[in-house]
Amino acid sequence: MKVLVISGFLGSGKTTFIQELARRTGRDFVVYENEYGQADIDAQLLRSDAELEVWESTENCICCTGKQDFASSVLTIANTLDPEFLVVEPTGVAKLSSILENLRKIAYERITLLAPVTIVDASAWERQRAAHPDIFEDQLSHAASAVVSKLSRAERELPPGLEELLAELAPTAEPILSPYDHVPDAWWASLLGRDLDGGALSPDAIAGTDAGGNADDEGLESFSIGHAELPTPAHLMWLLDALSAGVFGEIERAKGYLPCGSEWLRFDVVGRAWALTGTEAADEARCVFIGRDLYRNGLREVFVAQLWRSRAEIGHHHDPDGHHTHHDHDHDDHGHHDHTHDARHDHA
């Protein structure tokens, strides 16, 4: 998992930037959203507009009082959701230096820190710097890219003094001084390929690896989920039918083991056929999906208990097409409740 921090003062346009990043790159993101008093506003905007999975934190600032919870959440996201990229959107009054220091403590072979970005509001930077100089200057001085937001297409010059300020506070940062639609796709993609020290990641590291850590050379992508859990065996049977029907992408192979209610089950999908057997309980569930155009967010939504439980708490469920619907998932009347799972079931 590669972690990209998008910093910037309150109202600078971090959420808009993340939406544009998702649109330009088309990569698999989970967004860690840290805001005060804006629960479910920016998060819902990201979910609906960019179809992103959003992990919300609205209680504490992740650079100070909430830094321990933040570190734990990042590790949980890496182990359960397993995204290619985690984009962190801190609260606007967070110090970028503190966030990076905290992330360095948990970085290891499966978590790579990318070069951070700071967004600067072209219309409000003077007022923001005057009100909170320490925070404003910290965000800029630790950025690898300094992006000026809220520039109209008609504007040909930056506000007076802004370019000089960037050169003073962020002399090593890459300045982006044009409206987003003037910035080429290659630059957006480059944000996902530079490590914290500014070095380029290898093509294999950017593209991702399969479950065994080997780069895929046949155009296939691999995606794994830890801590998977489903309410009943009937839910898993329904999902195996959906996997083989192409609801979650072109699945070539999928396999795993997980608890389904009171039972542990093992599944295996090959093309349009699947098999299901009972298995011994394990310390941790694990599911792996291999194919093309995998719908990763959809797979997370249905296989990770923490996500469908949180959706149930607000009375919503995301169907495999990403829509918000209300469902009653009671499958007892399907005749599967007393089903014996020692037998193998192949579905062509």
C-alpha positions as CSV (number, residue, x, y, z in Angstrom):
1,M,0.0,0.0,0.0
2,K,1.3,3.4,-1.0
3,V,0.3,6.4,1.2
4,L,-0.1,9.9,-0.3
5,V,-0.8,12.8,2.1
6,I,-2.8,15.7,0.6
7,S,-2.2,18.7,2.9
8,G,-3.6,22.2,2.8
9,F,-5.3,24.8,4.9
10,L,-9.1,24.8,5.7
11,G,-11.1,25.3,2.5
12,S,-8.1,25.1,0.2
13,G,-9.7,22.4,-2.0
14,K,-8.2,19.2,-0.9
15,T,-11.3,17.1,-1.6
16,T,-11.6,18.6,-5.1
17,F,-8.0,17.7,-5.7
18,I,-8.6,14.1,-4.6
19,Q,-11.6,13.9,-6.9
20,E,-9.4,15.1,-9.8
21,L,-6.6,12.7,-8.9
22,A,-9.1,9.8,-9.0
23,R,-10.5,10.9,-12.3
24,R,-7.2,11.5,-14.0
25,T,-5.5,8.3,-12.8
26,G,-8.3,5.8,-12.5
27,R,-6.4,4.0,-9.7
28,D,-7.7,2.1,-6.7
29,F,-7.9,4.5,-3.7
30,V,-9.1,4.4,-0.2
31,V,-9.3,7.9,1.3
32,Y,-8.7,8.6,5.0
33,E,-10.8,11.7,5.7
34,N,-9.9,13.7,8.9
35,E,-12.2,16.7,9.5
36,Y,-13.8,18.5,12.4
37,G,-17.6,19.0,12.3
38,Q,-18.0,17.9,8.7
39,A,-18.9,14.2,9.3
40,D,-20.2,12.6,6.2
41,I,-20.2,15.7,4.0
42,D,-16.8,15.5,2.2
43,A,-16.9,11.8,2.7
44,Q,-20.2,11.4,0.9
45,L,-19.0,13.7,-1.9
46,L,-16.0,11.5,-2.5
47,R,-18.1,8.3,-2.3
48,S,-20.7,9.5,-4.7
49,D,-18.7,11.5,-7.2
50,A,-15.5,9.4,-7.4
51,E,-16.8,6.1,-6.1
52,L,-14.1,5.9,-3.5
53,E,-14.0,4.0,-0.2
54,V,-13.7,6.6,2.6
55,W,-12.5,5.9,6.1
56,E,-13.7,8.8,8.3
57,S,-12.2,10.3,11.5
58,T,-13.9,13.3,12.9
59,E,-13.0,13.1,16.6
60,N,-9.3,14.2,16.8
61,C,-6.7,15.8,14.6
62,I,-4.4,13.1,13.3
63,C,-1.2,15.2,13.7
64,C,-1.6,15.5,17.5
65,T,-4.3,14.1,19.8
66,G,-5.4,11.5,17.4
67,K,-2.1,10.4,16.0
68,Q,-2.1,7.0,17.7
69,D,-5.6,6.2,16.4
70,F,-4.5,7.3,13.0
71,A,-1.5,5.0,13.0
72,S,-3.7,2.1,14.0
73,S,-6.2,2.9,11.3
74,V,-3.6,3.0,8.6
75,L,-2.4,-0.5,9.7
76,T,-6.0,-1.7,9.8
77,I,-6.7,-0.4,6.3
78,A,-3.5,-2.0,4.9
79,N,-4.4,-5.4,6.5
80,T,-8.2,-5.4,5.8
81,L,-8.9,-3.3,2.7
82,D,-5.5,-3.8,1.0
83,P,-5.8,-0.9,-1.5
84,E,-3.1,0.1,-4.0
85,F,-3.1,3.6,-2.6
86,L,-4.3,5.3,0.6
87,V,-4.9,9.0,0.2
88,V,-4.8,10.9,3.5
89,E,-6.7,14.1,3.7
90,P,-5.9,15.7,7.1
91,T,-7.8,18.4,8.8
92,G,-6.8,21.9,7.5
93,V,-5.1,22.8,10.7
94,A,-2.8,19.8,10.9
95,K,0.9,20.1,10.7
96,L,2.2,18.0,7.7
97,S,5.5,17.4,9.5
98,S,3.8,15.6,12.4
99,I,1.7,13.5,10.1
100,L,4.8,12.4,8.1
101,E,6.7,11.6,11.3
102,N,3.9,9.5,12.5
103,L,3.6,7.6,9.2
104,R,7.4,6.9,9.2
105,K,7.0,4.9,12.4
106,I,4.7,2.4,10.8
107,A,6.2,2.2,7.3
108,Y,7.5,-1.2,6.4
109,E,7.8,-3.4,3.3
110,R,4.0,-3.3,2.7
111,I,3.5,0.4,3.4
112,T,5.4,3.0,1.3
113,L,5.1,6.7,1.9
114,L,4.7,8.8,-1.2
115,A,5.9,12.4,-1.7
116,P,3.3,14.7,-0.1
117,V,1.3,17.4,-1.7
118,T,0.2,20.8,-0.2
119,I,-2.7,22.7,-1.7
120,V,-2.6,26.5,-1.5
121,D,-5.7,28.6,-1.9
122,A,-5.0,31.4,-4.4
123,S,-7.8,33.5,-3.0
124,A,-7.2,33.2,0.7
125,W,-3.5,32.4,1.3
126,E,-2.7,35.8,2.8
127,R,-5.4,35.6,5.4
128,Q,-4.7,32.0,6.3
129,R,-1.0,32.7,6.7
130,A,-1.6,35.7,8.9
131,A,-4.1,33.8,11.1
132,H,-2.0,30.6,11.6
133,P,1.6,31.2,10.3
134,D,3.2,28.1,12.0
135,I,0.7,25.7,10.5
136,F,0.6,27.3,7.1
137,E,4.4,27.4,6.8
138,D,4.8,23.9,8.1
139,Q,2.5,22.5,5.4
140,L,4.4,24.2,2.7
141,S,7.9,23.6,3.9
142,H,7.4,19.8,4.1
143,A,5.6,19.5,0.7
144,A,7.1,17.8,-2.3
145,S,4.6,19.5,-4.6
146,A,2.9,22.9,-3.9
147,V,-0.3,23.1,-5.9
148,V,-2.1,26.5,-6.2
149,S,-5.9,25.9,-6.2
150,K,-8.9,28.0,-7.3
151,L,-7.3,29.4,-10.4
152,S,-9.7,30.2,-13.2
153,R,-9.0,29.4,-16.8
154,A,-8.9,33.1,-17.7
155,E,-6.3,34.0,-15.1
156,R,-2.9,34.4,-16.6
157,E,-1.0,35.6,-13.5
158,L,-0.9,34.4,-9.9
159,P,-2.0,36.7,-7.1
160,P,0.9,39.1,-6.3
161,G,3.4,37.7,-3.9
162,L,2.3,34.1,-4.0
163,E,5.0,32.7,-6.3
164,E,7.6,34.4,-4.2
165,L,6.1,32.9,-1.1
166,L,6.3,29.4,-2.6
167,A,9.9,29.9,-3.5
168,E,10.7,31.1,0.0
169,L,8.8,28.5,2.1
170,A,9.0,25.5,-0.3
171,P,12.2,26.0,-2.3
172,T,12.6,22.3,-3.2
173,A,8.9,21.7,-3.8
174,E,7.5,21.3,-7.4
175,P,5.2,24.3,-8.0
176,I,2.0,23.7,-9.9
177,L,0.7,27.1,-10.9
178,S,-2.0,26.3,-13.5
179,P,-5.6,25.4,-13.4
180,Y,-6.1,21.6,-13.1
181,D,-7.4,21.2,-16.6
182,H,-4.1,22.6,-17.9
183,V,-2.1,20.1,-15.9
184,P,-1.3,16.9,-18.0
185,D,-2.4,13.4,-17.0
186,A,1.3,12.4,-16.7
187,W,1.8,14.7,-13.7
188,W,-1.2,13.3,-11.8
189,A,0.1,9.8,-12.4
190,S,3.5,10.8,-11.2
191,L,2.1,11.6,-7.8
192,L,1.6,7.9,-7.3
193,G,5.1,7.0,-8.4
194,R,7.4,9.1,-6.2
195,D,8.5,8.0,-2.7
196,L,8.8,10.3,0.3
197,D,12.4,11.3,-0.6
198,G,11.4,12.1,-4.2
199,G,12.8,9.0,-5.8
200,A,10.8,7.2,-8.5
201,L,9.2,3.9,-7.5
202,S,9.9,0.9,-9.8
203,P,7.2,0.1,-12.4
204,D,6.4,-3.1,-10.5
205,A,5.9,-1.2,-7.3
206,I,3.5,1.2,-9.0
207,A,1.6,-1.5,-10.8
208,G,1.3,-3.7,-7.7
209,T,2.1,-7.3,-7.1
210,D,0.2,-10.5,-6.8
211,A,-0.6,-12.4,-3.6
212,G,2.8,-14.0,-3.6
213,G,4.6,-10.8,-4.2
214,N,5.4,-11.4,-7.9
215,A,4.7,-8.8,-10.5
216,D,2.0,-9.9,-12.9
217,D,3.2,-10.1,-16.6
218,E,0.0,-11.3,-18.3
219,G,-2.2,-8.2,-17.8
220,L,-3.9,-9.7,-14.7
221,E,-4.3,-7.9,-11.4
222,S,-4.4,-9.4,-7.9
223,F,-6.3,-8.1,-4.9
224,S,-6.4,-9.6,-1.4
225,I,-8.7,-8.9,1.6
226,G,-8.0,-9.8,5.2
227,H,-10.5,-10.0,8.0
228,A,-13.3,-10.9,5.6
229,E,-16.6,-12.0,7.2
230,L,-20.1,-12.7,6.1
231,P,-23.4,-13.0,8.1
232,T,-24.4,-16.4,6.7
233,P,-23.3,-19.1,4.2
234,A,-26.1,-18.0,1.9
235,H,-24.4,-14.6,1.5
236,L,-21.2,-16.3,0.4
237,M,-23.2,-18.5,-2.1
238,W,-24.8,-15.3,-3.6
239,L,-21.4,-13.6,-3.8
240,L,-19.8,-16.6,-5.6
241,D,-22.6,-16.5,-8.2
242,A,-22.0,-12.8,-8.6
243,L,-18.2,-13.3,-8.9
244,S,-18.6,-16.0,-11.6
245,A,-21.1,-13.8,-13.4
246,G,-18.7,-10.9,-13.7
247,V,-20.4,-8.5,-11.3
248,F,-17.0,-7.6,-9.7
249,G,-14.9,-7.7,-12.8
250,E,-13.4,-10.4,-15.1
251,I,-12.5,-12.9,-12.4
252,E,-10.0,-15.6,-13.6
253,R,-9.4,-17.1,-10.2
254,A,-10.6,-16.4,-6.6
255,K,-10.1,-18.3,-3.4
256,G,-10.2,-17.9,0.3
257,Y,-11.5,-18.9,3.7
258,L,-13.7,-16.9,6.1
259,P,-16.3,-17.1,8.8
260,C,-20.0,-17.0,7.6
261,G,-22.1,-16.8,10.7
262,S,-21.1,-19.7,13.0
263,E,-19.3,-21.6,10.2
264,W,-15.9,-21.3,8.5
265,L,-16.0,-21.9,4.7
266,R,-13.4,-22.2,2.0
267,F,-14.2,-21.2,-1.6
268,D,-12.6,-21.5,-4.9
269,V,-13.6,-19.8,-8.2
270,V,-12.2,-20.7,-11.6
271,G,-13.8,-18.8,-14.5
272,R,-17.6,-19.3,-14.2
273,A,-17.4,-22.3,-11.8
274,W,-17.1,-22.2,-8.1
275,A,-16.7,-24.7,-5.3
276,L,-17.5,-24.4,-1.6
277,T,-16.5,-26.6,1.4
278,G,-16.4,-26.4,5.1
279,T,-13.0,-25.8,6.8
280,E,-11.4,-25.4,10.2
281,A,-11.4,-22.0,11.9
282,A,-8.3,-19.9,11.3
283,D,-6.7,-17.1,13.1
284,E,-7.5,-14.7,10.3
285,A,-9.7,-14.8,7.2
286,R,-8.1,-14.3,3.8
287,C,-9.5,-13.9,0.3
288,V,-7.6,-13.4,-3.0
289,F,-9.1,-12.3,-6.3
290,I,-7.2,-12.4,-9.6
291,G,-8.5,-11.1,-12.9
292,R,-9.0,-7.9,-15.0
293,D,-10.9,-4.7,-14.2
294,L,-11.5,-5.8,-10.6
295,Y,-14.1,-3.8,-8.8
296,R,-12.1,-3.5,-5.6
297,N,-14.3,-1.1,-3.7
298,G,-17.3,-3.4,-4.4
299,L,-15.4,-6.4,-3.1
300,R,-14.4,-4.6,0.1
301,E,-18.0,-3.5,0.6
302,V,-19.4,-7.0,0.6
303,F,-16.6,-9.0,2.2
304,V,-15.3,-6.8,5.0
305,A,-17.5,-6.9,8.0
306,Q,-16.4,-3.5,9.4
307,L,-17.7,-1.8,6.2
308,W,-21.1,-3.5,5.9
309,R,-21.7,-3.1,9.6
310,S,-21.0,0.7,9.4
311,R,-23.3,1.0,6.4
312,A,-26.0,-0.9,8.3
313,E,-25.7,1.6,11.2
314,I,-26.8,4.4,8.9
315,G,-29.4,2.3,7.1
316,H,-27.6,2.2,3.7
317,H,-26.1,-0.6,1.7
318,H,-24.0,-0.2,-1.4
319,D,-24.9,-2.7,-4.1
320,P,-22.3,-4.0,-6.5
321,D,-23.0,-1.2,-8.9
322,G,-22.2,1.4,-6.3
323,H,-25.7,2.7,-5.7
324,H,-27.2,3.4,-2.3
325,T,-30.1,1.0,-1.6
326,H,-32.0,-0.4,1.4
327,H,-31.8,-4.2,1.6
328,D,-33.0,-6.8,4.0
329,H,-30.5,-9.6,3.7
330,D,-32.5,-12.4,5.3
331,H,-31.7,-15.5,3.4
332,D,-33.1,-18.2,5.8
333,D,-36.0,-18.8,3.5
334,H,-33.6,-19.9,0.7
335,G,-33.1,-23.3,2.4
336,H,-29.4,-22.9,3.1
337,H,-29.5,-22.5,6.8
338,D,-29.1,-26.2,7.6
339,H,-27.0,-26.9,4.6
340,T,-24.1,-29.3,5.1
341,H,-20.9,-27.7,3.7
342,D,-18.7,-30.8,3.7
343,A,-19.9,-31.5,0.2
344,R,-18.4,-29.9,-2.8
345,H,-20.7,-27.7,-5.0
346,D,-19.6,-26.9,-8.5
347,H,-21.6,-24.3,-10.5
348,A,-21.0,-24.0,-14.2
